[in-house]
Amino acid sequence: MPQQRMGTMIVSHKHRFIFVKTAKTAGTSVETLLSKACGPDDILTPFVVREDGHEPRNYRGMFNPIPDIVESLRFNVRLEYMKLLKSSISHKSRNFFHHMPAWRIKNRLPEEFESYFKFAVVRNPYDVVLSGLRWRAERNRQLNIDNYLHDLKKIKARRTNGVGQVPFNQYIYCHPKTNEILVDRILRFEELVEQLQIVFDDLGVPLDATDIGRAKGVYTKRASIKLSAAQLDTVADIFSWELEQFSYSPPAWARQILETR
């Protein structure tokens, strides 16, 4: 069974950017490439499975948990408070962690968050759901599509991101109460190389976006997943904000199903 590579997040003081990583959007490949331009003082959280060229650093340490707790209570965001408090007083704890929401990065680094360039990647929600379902099926987990979609609804209601369970990216790059986008630029997965190169050029980062690889998601088999028209309607309802915000419509594989009902 393939091993999972948990996504990281990157804060580059050298190039003054913050990469806010979403799920099922080639984020691991982006981070592996970005890490080649990072300096010794930059923050890189680790992958579960190491990638060549990616050296995690500066992600551990004590932190003030109060802003996270106060905001989570205000926004009705589900957090594990005792675990958070315990982690905050240990030098070995992860001050920064994989798929860290933008609002929590801001709490850790308020000055840098205001002045650094922040970006994230979005993908057609229909394809995000399909990728998440395949990820679960390829790891021999019991797969029930209706249960999966039900879990997505619960994740959305909790205003969390669901990474590691069922990915819901909106609350990684958005304010969990107002839906305000907290990053400076959103790149589209479907045009990733071209848009990533523009970011590199704007920031003066000496990287070639065409060098991006598939560090994650290379499997020996591809699970066959078929959603019903009713299930696709549920996807449209859950992801209504992202579909409208980024003008996404059902991709060809989903249109084919919807047109046959």
BALOBA-1460 file (C-alpha; in Angstrom, 3 decimals):
// residues 261
<rec num="1" residu="m" x="0.000" y="0.000" z="0.000"/>
<rec num="2" residu="p" x="1.462" y="3.421" z="-0.898"/>
<rec num="3" residu="q" x="2.611" y="5.585" z="1.966"/>
<rec num="4" residu="q" x="0.980" y="8.917" z="2.620"/>
<rec num="5" residu="r" x="3.086" y="12.038" z="2.355"/>
<rec num="6" residu="m" x="1.463" y="14.586" z="4.612"/>
<rec num="7" residu="g" x="1.623" y="18.061" z="3.147"/>
<rec num="8" residu="t" x="3.703" y="20.799" z="4.703"/>
<rec num="9" residu="m" x="3.576" y="24.564" z="4.703"/>
<rec num="10" residu="i" x="6.404" y="26.985" z="3.914"/>
<rec num="11" residu="v" x="7.306" y="30.424" z="5.226"/>
<rec num="12" residu="s" x="10.270" y="31.891" z="3.348"/>
<rec num="13" residu="h" x="11.908" y="34.831" z="5.092"/>
<rec num="14" residu="k" x="14.548" y="34.789" z="2.361"/>
<rec num="15" residu="h" x="12.034" y="35.498" z="-0.408"/>
<rec num="16" residu="r" x="9.237" y="36.918" z="1.772"/>
<rec num="17" residu="f" x="6.451" y="34.526" z="0.856"/>
<rec num="18" residu="i" x="4.075" y="32.135" z="2.612"/>
<rec num="19" residu="f" x="2.754" y="29.095" z="0.777"/>
<rec num="20" residu="v" x="-0.581" y="28.045" z="2.282"/>
<rec num="21" residu="k" x="-1.041" y="24.446" z="1.252"/>
<rec num="22" residu="t" x="-4.403" y="23.048" z="0.248"/>
<rec num="23" residu="a" x="-5.198" y="19.355" z="-0.291"/>
<rec num="24" residu="k" x="-5.338" y="17.397" z="-3.550"/>
<rec num="25" residu="t" x="-3.873" y="20.347" z="-5.491"/>
<rec num="26" residu="a" x="-0.289" y="19.172" z="-6.229"/>
<rec num="27" residu="g" x="0.838" y="20.999" z="-3.089"/>
<rec num="28" residu="t" x="3.555" y="18.487" z="-2.210"/>
<rec num="29" residu="s" x="5.089" y="18.898" z="-5.653"/>
<rec num="30" residu="v" x="4.944" y="22.687" z="-5.300"/>
<rec num="31" residu="e" x="6.591" y="22.548" z="-1.881"/>
<rec num="32" residu="t" x="9.332" y="20.206" z="-3.031"/>
<rec num="33" residu="l" x="10.198" y="22.676" z="-5.770"/>
<rec num="34" residu="l" x="9.901" y="25.734" z="-3.500"/>
<rec num="35" residu="s" x="12.175" y="24.176" z="-0.885"/>
<rec num="36" residu="k" x="15.081" y="24.334" z="-3.336"/>
<rec num="37" residu="a" x="15.018" y="28.129" z="-3.080"/>
<rec num="38" residu="c" x="14.555" y="28.355" z="0.692"/>
<rec num="39" residu="g" x="17.213" y="29.598" z="3.103"/>
<rec num="40" residu="p" x="18.410" y="28.227" z="6.453"/>
<rec num="41" residu="d" x="16.090" y="30.493" z="8.467"/>
<rec num="42" residu="d" x="12.953" y="29.601" z="6.520"/>
<rec num="43" residu="i" x="10.176" y="27.435" z="7.965"/>
<rec num="44" residu="l" x="9.537" y="24.076" z="6.313"/>
<rec num="45" residu="t" x="7.439" y="21.431" z="8.013"/>
<rec num="46" residu="p" x="8.302" y="17.775" z="7.325"/>
<rec num="47" residu="f" x="6.799" y="15.214" z="5.010"/>
<rec num="48" residu="v" x="5.982" y="11.804" z="6.491"/>
<rec num="49" residu="v" x="7.969" y="10.309" z="3.616"/>
<rec num="50" residu="r" x="11.045" y="12.353" z="2.748"/>
<rec num="51" residu="e" x="11.428" y="13.969" z="-0.646"/>
<rec num="52" residu="d" x="14.845" y="14.661" z="-2.159"/>
<rec num="53" residu="g" x="15.775" y="18.314" z="-1.761"/>
<rec num="54" residu="h" x="13.263" y="19.020" z="1.011"/>
<rec num="55" residu="e" x="14.877" y="19.586" z="4.405"/>
<rec num="56" residu="p" x="12.396" y="20.416" z="7.202"/>
<rec num="57" residu="r" x="13.528" y="23.094" z="9.632"/>
<rec num="58" residu="n" x="12.442" y="25.754" z="12.129"/>
<rec num="59" residu="y" x="8.934" y="24.383" z="12.630"/>
<rec num="60" residu="r" x="9.185" y="23.378" z="16.302"/>
<rec num="61" residu="g" x="8.934" y="25.541" z="19.402"/>
<rec num="62" residu="m" x="6.663" y="27.089" z="21.987"/>
<rec num="63" residu="f" x="3.884" y="29.444" z="20.933"/>
<rec num="64" residu="n" x="1.001" y="31.441" z="22.345"/>
<rec num="65" residu="p" x="-2.180" y="29.361" z="21.933"/>
<rec num="66" residu="i" x="-4.594" y="32.056" z="23.132"/>
<rec num="67" residu="p" x="-5.243" y="33.687" z="19.712"/>
<rec num="68" residu="d" x="-6.161" y="30.310" z="18.214"/>
<rec num="69" residu="i" x="-8.488" y="29.502" z="21.111"/>
<rec num="70" residu="v" x="-10.176" y="32.904" z="21.178"/>
<rec num="71" residu="e" x="-10.744" y="32.968" z="17.428"/>
<rec num="72" residu="s" x="-11.970" y="29.380" z="17.299"/>
<rec num="73" residu="l" x="-14.576" y="30.200" z="19.948"/>
<rec num="74" residu="r" x="-15.623" y="33.359" z="18.105"/>
<rec num="75" residu="f" x="-15.873" y="31.598" z="14.749"/>
<rec num="76" residu="n" x="-17.315" y="28.320" z="16.054"/>
<rec num="77" residu="v" x="-14.288" y="26.387" z="14.765"/>
<rec num="78" residu="r" x="-13.656" y="22.968" z="16.290"/>
<rec num="79" residu="l" x="-10.198" y="22.711" z="17.943"/>
<rec num="80" residu="e" x="-8.732" y="20.281" z="20.467"/>
<rec num="81" residu="y" x="-8.037" y="22.820" z="23.205"/>
<rec num="82" residu="m" x="-6.213" y="20.654" z="25.739"/>
<rec num="83" residu="k" x="-3.943" y="19.238" z="23.048"/>
<rec num="84" residu="l" x="-3.263" y="22.773" z="21.816"/>
<rec num="85" residu="l" x="-2.422" y="24.044" z="25.303"/>
<rec num="86" residu="k" x="-0.113" y="21.103" z="25.990"/>
<rec num="87" residu="s" x="1.690" y="21.557" z="22.681"/>
<rec num="88" residu="s" x="2.197" y="25.279" z="23.191"/>
<rec num="89" residu="i" x="4.560" y="24.845" z="26.163"/>
<rec num="90" residu="s" x="6.899" y="22.284" z="24.604"/>
<rec num="91" residu="h" x="10.020" y="23.180" z="22.634"/>
<rec num="92" residu="k" x="9.518" y="19.920" z="20.720"/>
<rec num="93" residu="s" x="5.969" y="20.703" z="19.611"/>
<rec num="94" residu="r" x="5.104" y="21.692" z="16.081"/>
<rec num="95" residu="n" x="4.568" y="25.426" z="16.096"/>
<rec num="96" residu="f" x="3.797" y="25.052" z="12.395"/>
<rec num="97" residu="f" x="2.174" y="22.008" z="10.830"/>
<rec num="98" residu="h" x="0.979" y="20.527" z="7.554"/>
<rec num="99" residu="h" x="-2.002" y="22.167" z="5.820"/>
<rec num="100" residu="m" x="-1.997" y="24.891" z="8.463"/>
<rec num="101" residu="p" x="-4.928" y="27.285" z="7.895"/>
<rec num="102" residu="a" x="-4.020" y="30.838" z="6.953"/>
<rec num="103" residu="w" x="-5.755" y="32.327" z="10.005"/>
<rec num="104" residu="r" x="-3.581" y="30.254" z="12.324"/>
<rec num="105" residu="i" x="-0.386" y="31.136" z="10.443"/>
<rec num="106" residu="k" x="-1.400" y="34.777" z="10.936"/>
<rec num="107" residu="n" x="-1.674" y="34.174" z="14.695"/>
<rec num="108" residu="r" x="1.864" y="32.772" z="14.804"/>
<rec num="109" residu="l" x="3.475" y="35.360" z="12.532"/>
<rec num="110" residu="p" x="1.271" y="38.476" z="12.472"/>
<rec num="111" residu="e" x="3.905" y="40.873" z="11.095"/>
<rec num="112" residu="e" x="5.155" y="38.512" z="8.417"/>
<rec num="113" residu="f" x="1.610" y="37.579" z="7.437"/>
<rec num="114" residu="e" x="0.800" y="41.218" z="6.775"/>
<rec num="115" residu="s" x="3.951" y="41.970" z="4.773"/>
<rec num="116" residu="y" x="4.830" y="38.700" z="2.975"/>
<rec num="117" residu="f" x="3.254" y="37.513" z="-0.260"/>
<rec num="118" residu="k" x="0.793" y="34.705" z="0.463"/>
<rec num="119" residu="f" x="-0.524" y="32.236" z="-2.086"/>
<rec num="120" residu="a" x="-2.447" y="28.972" z="-2.346"/>
<rec num="121" residu="v" x="-3.766" y="26.623" z="-5.037"/>
<rec num="122" residu="v" x="-7.379" y="25.704" z="-5.774"/>
<rec num="123" residu="r" x="-8.772" y="22.949" z="-7.955"/>
<rec num="124" residu="n" x="-12.177" y="22.134" z="-9.366"/>
<rec num="125" residu="p" x="-14.060" y="20.767" z="-6.315"/>
<rec num="126" residu="y" x="-15.475" y="17.871" z="-8.334"/>
<rec num="127" residu="d" x="-11.903" y="16.742" z="-9.054"/>
<rec num="128" residu="v" x="-10.848" y="17.319" z="-5.435"/>
<rec num="129" residu="v" x="-13.631" y="15.000" z="-4.291"/>
<rec num="130" residu="l" x="-12.744" y="12.387" z="-6.908"/>
<rec num="131" residu="s" x="-9.076" y="12.544" z="-5.904"/>
<rec num="132" residu="g" x="-9.991" y="12.198" z="-2.227"/>
<rec num="133" residu="l" x="-12.175" y="9.191" z="-2.946"/>
<rec num="134" residu="r" x="-9.393" y="7.557" z="-4.958"/>
<rec num="135" residu="w" x="-6.891" y="8.263" z="-2.193"/>
<rec num="136" residu="r" x="-9.104" y="6.434" z="0.284"/>
<rec num="137" residu="a" x="-9.852" y="3.529" z="-2.066"/>
<rec num="138" residu="e" x="-6.203" y="3.064" z="-3.064"/>
<rec num="139" residu="r" x="-5.272" y="2.589" z="0.571"/>
<rec num="140" residu="n" x="-7.765" y="-0.229" z="0.921"/>
<rec num="141" residu="r" x="-9.974" y="1.760" z="3.240"/>
<rec num="142" residu="q" x="-13.618" y="0.869" z="3.324"/>
<rec num="143" residu="l" x="-15.236" y="3.249" z="0.892"/>
<rec num="144" residu="n" x="-18.816" y="4.418" z="1.019"/>
<rec num="145" residu="i" x="-19.300" y="7.479" z="-1.169"/>
<rec num="146" residu="d" x="-22.452" y="8.628" z="0.639"/>
<rec num="147" residu="n" x="-20.657" y="8.430" z="4.002"/>
<rec num="148" residu="y" x="-17.717" y="10.324" z="2.525"/>
<rec num="149" residu="l" x="-20.005" y="13.131" z="1.366"/>
<rec num="150" residu="h" x="-21.750" y="13.126" z="4.735"/>
<rec num="151" residu="d" x="-18.360" y="13.583" z="6.417"/>
<rec num="152" residu="l" x="-17.643" y="16.497" z="4.082"/>
<rec num="153" residu="k" x="-20.842" y="18.195" z="5.218"/>
<rec num="154" residu="k" x="-19.776" y="17.786" z="8.849"/>
<rec num="155" residu="i" x="-16.293" y="19.174" z="8.143"/>
<rec num="156" residu="k" x="-17.848" y="22.212" z="6.474"/>
<rec num="157" residu="a" x="-20.216" y="22.756" z="9.408"/>
<rec num="158" residu="r" x="-17.268" y="22.666" z="11.832"/>
<rec num="159" residu="r" x="-15.436" y="25.279" z="9.728"/>
<rec num="160" residu="t" x="-12.351" y="23.077" z="9.537"/>
<rec num="161" residu="n" x="-10.433" y="21.699" z="6.575"/>
<rec num="162" residu="g" x="-10.789" y="17.959" z="7.032"/>
<rec num="163" residu="v" x="-7.290" y="17.159" z="5.792"/>
<rec num="164" residu="g" x="-6.404" y="13.550" z="6.520"/>
<rec num="165" residu="q" x="-10.098" y="12.636" z="6.441"/>
<rec num="166" residu="v" x="-11.990" y="14.360" z="3.652"/>
<rec num="167" residu="p" x="-10.345" y="17.503" z="2.257"/>
<rec num="168" residu="f" x="-12.306" y="20.752" z="2.380"/>
<rec num="169" residu="n" x="-9.908" y="23.483" z="1.278"/>
<rec num="170" residu="q" x="-12.036" y="26.585" z="1.696"/>
<rec num="171" residu="y" x="-11.167" y="27.037" z="5.358"/>
<rec num="172" residu="i" x="-7.449" y="26.642" z="4.711"/>
<rec num="173" residu="y" x="-7.153" y="29.867" z="2.723"/>
<rec num="174" residu="c" x="-10.340" y="31.652" z="3.888"/>
<rec num="175" residu="h" x="-11.480" y="33.268" z="7.101"/>
<rec num="176" residu="p" x="-13.634" y="30.592" z="8.797"/>
<rec num="177" residu="k" x="-16.423" y="33.030" z="9.660"/>
<rec num="178" residu="t" x="-16.592" y="35.532" z="6.813"/>
<rec num="179" residu="n" x="-15.128" y="33.508" z="3.910"/>
<rec num="180" residu="e" x="-12.719" y="36.391" z="3.271"/>
<rec num="181" residu="i" x="-9.788" y="35.109" z="1.231"/>
<rec num="182" residu="l" x="-6.713" y="35.579" z="3.416"/>
<rec num="183" residu="v" x="-4.027" y="35.045" z="0.781"/>
<rec num="184" residu="d" x="-2.872" y="37.509" z="-1.862"/>
<rec num="185" residu="r" x="-3.188" y="35.213" z="-4.845"/>
<rec num="186" residu="i" x="-5.025" y="32.003" z="-5.661"/>
<rec num="187" residu="l" x="-3.473" y="29.810" z="-8.355"/>
<rec num="188" residu="r" x="-5.566" y="27.360" z="-10.327"/>
<rec num="189" residu="f" x="-4.437" y="23.742" z="-10.424"/>
<rec num="190" residu="e" x="-5.528" y="23.539" z="-14.046"/>
<rec num="191" residu="e" x="-3.038" y="26.289" z="-15.014"/>
<rec num="192" residu="l" x="-0.517" y="25.637" z="-12.285"/>
<rec num="193" residu="v" x="2.799" y="25.751" z="-14.176"/>
<rec num="194" residu="e" x="2.021" y="29.024" z="-15.951"/>
<rec num="195" residu="q" x="0.649" y="30.760" z="-12.862"/>
<rec num="196" residu="l" x="3.378" y="29.444" z="-10.574"/>
<rec num="197" residu="q" x="6.037" y="30.823" z="-12.912"/>
<rec num="198" residu="i" x="4.417" y="34.269" z="-12.691"/>
<rec num="199" residu="v" x="4.702" y="34.064" z="-8.892"/>
<rec num="200" residu="f" x="8.367" y="33.048" z="-9.130"/>
<rec num="201" residu="d" x="9.115" y="35.922" z="-11.491"/>
<rec num="202" residu="d" x="7.248" y="38.458" z="-9.348"/>
<rec num="203" residu="l" x="9.082" y="37.355" z="-6.191"/>
<rec num="204" residu="g" x="12.475" y="36.962" z="-7.846"/>
<rec num="205" residu="v" x="12.593" y="33.282" z="-6.891"/>
<rec num="206" residu="p" x="15.166" y="31.559" z="-9.157"/>
<rec num="207" residu="l" x="13.066" y="28.521" z="-10.039"/>
<rec num="208" residu="d" x="11.580" y="27.091" z="-13.213"/>
<rec num="209" residu="a" x="7.963" y="26.026" z="-12.699"/>
<rec num="210" residu="t" x="8.258" y="23.421" z="-15.446"/>
<rec num="211" residu="d" x="10.511" y="21.479" z="-13.055"/>
<rec num="212" residu="i" x="7.525" y="20.679" z="-10.882"/>
<rec num="213" residu="g" x="7.116" y="16.928" z="-10.554"/>
<rec num="214" residu="r" x="4.572" y="14.538" z="-9.170"/>
<rec num="215" residu="a" x="6.049" y="13.991" z="-5.747"/>
<rec num="216" residu="k" x="2.744" y="12.668" z="-4.537"/>
<rec num="217" residu="g" x="-0.011" y="10.584" z="-5.989"/>
<rec num="218" residu="v" x="2.030" y="8.208" z="-8.129"/>
<rec num="219" residu="y" x="0.391" y="4.853" z="-7.552"/>
<rec num="220" residu="t" x="0.641" y="1.490" z="-9.191"/>
<rec num="221" residu="k" x="-3.108" y="1.336" z="-9.622"/>
<rec num="222" residu="r" x="-5.944" y="3.781" z="-10.090"/>
<rec num="223" residu="a" x="-9.130" y="3.083" z="-8.217"/>
<rec num="224" residu="s" x="-12.261" y="3.208" z="-10.333"/>
<rec num="225" residu="i" x="-14.712" y="5.606" z="-8.696"/>
<rec num="226" residu="k" x="-18.141" y="6.336" z="-10.098"/>
<rec num="227" residu="l" x="-20.448" y="8.892" z="-8.544"/>
<rec num="228" residu="s" x="-24.156" y="9.094" z="-9.254"/>
<rec num="229" residu="a" x="-25.895" y="12.232" z="-10.482"/>
<rec num="230" residu="a" x="-27.452" y="12.663" z="-7.034"/>
<rec num="231" residu="q" x="-24.023" y="12.441" z="-5.397"/>
<rec num="232" residu="l" x="-22.685" y="15.048" z="-7.827"/>
<rec num="233" residu="d" x="-25.577" y="17.296" z="-6.832"/>
<rec num="234" residu="t" x="-24.436" y="16.899" z="-3.228"/>
<rec num="235" residu="v" x="-20.882" y="17.870" z="-4.232"/>
<rec num="236" residu="a" x="-22.269" y="20.991" z="-5.910"/>
<rec num="237" residu="d" x="-24.160" y="21.906" z="-2.747"/>
<rec num="238" residu="i" x="-21.206" y="21.365" z="-0.394"/>
<rec num="239" residu="f" x="-18.795" y="23.318" z="-2.582"/>
<rec num="240" residu="s" x="-21.234" y="25.974" z="-3.800"/>
<rec num="241" residu="w" x="-19.049" y="28.852" z="-2.573"/>
<rec num="242" residu="e" x="-15.870" y="27.657" z="-4.320"/>
<rec num="243" residu="l" x="-17.725" y="26.771" z="-7.510"/>
<rec num="244" residu="e" x="-19.123" y="30.289" z="-7.723"/>
<rec num="245" residu="q" x="-16.030" y="32.102" z="-6.456"/>
<rec num="246" residu="f" x="-13.705" y="30.524" z="-9.012"/>
<rec num="247" residu="s" x="-16.243" y="29.975" z="-11.817"/>
<rec num="248" residu="y" x="-15.831" y="26.212" z="-11.796"/>
<rec num="249" residu="s" x="-18.351" y="23.987" z="-13.533"/>
<rec num="250" residu="p" x="-18.635" y="20.197" z="-13.695"/>
<rec num="251" residu="p" x="-15.661" y="18.732" z="-15.616"/>
<rec num="252" residu="a" x="-16.211" y="16.412" z="-18.570"/>
<rec num="253" residu="w" x="-16.392" y="13.219" z="-16.512"/>
<rec num="254" residu="a" x="-19.062" y="14.738" z="-14.245"/>
<rec num="255" residu="r" x="-21.055" y="16.303" z="-17.110"/>
<rec num="256" residu="q" x="-21.241" y="12.889" z="-18.737"/>
<rec num="257" residu="i" x="-22.932" y="11.475" z="-15.632"/>
<rec num="258" residu="l" x="-25.248" y="14.459" z="-15.138"/>
<rec num="259" residu="e" x="-26.399" y="14.410" z="-18.770"/>
<rec num="260" residu="t" x="-27.503" y="10.763" z="-18.609"/>
<rec num="261" residu="r" x="-29.980" y="11.038" z="-15.763"/>
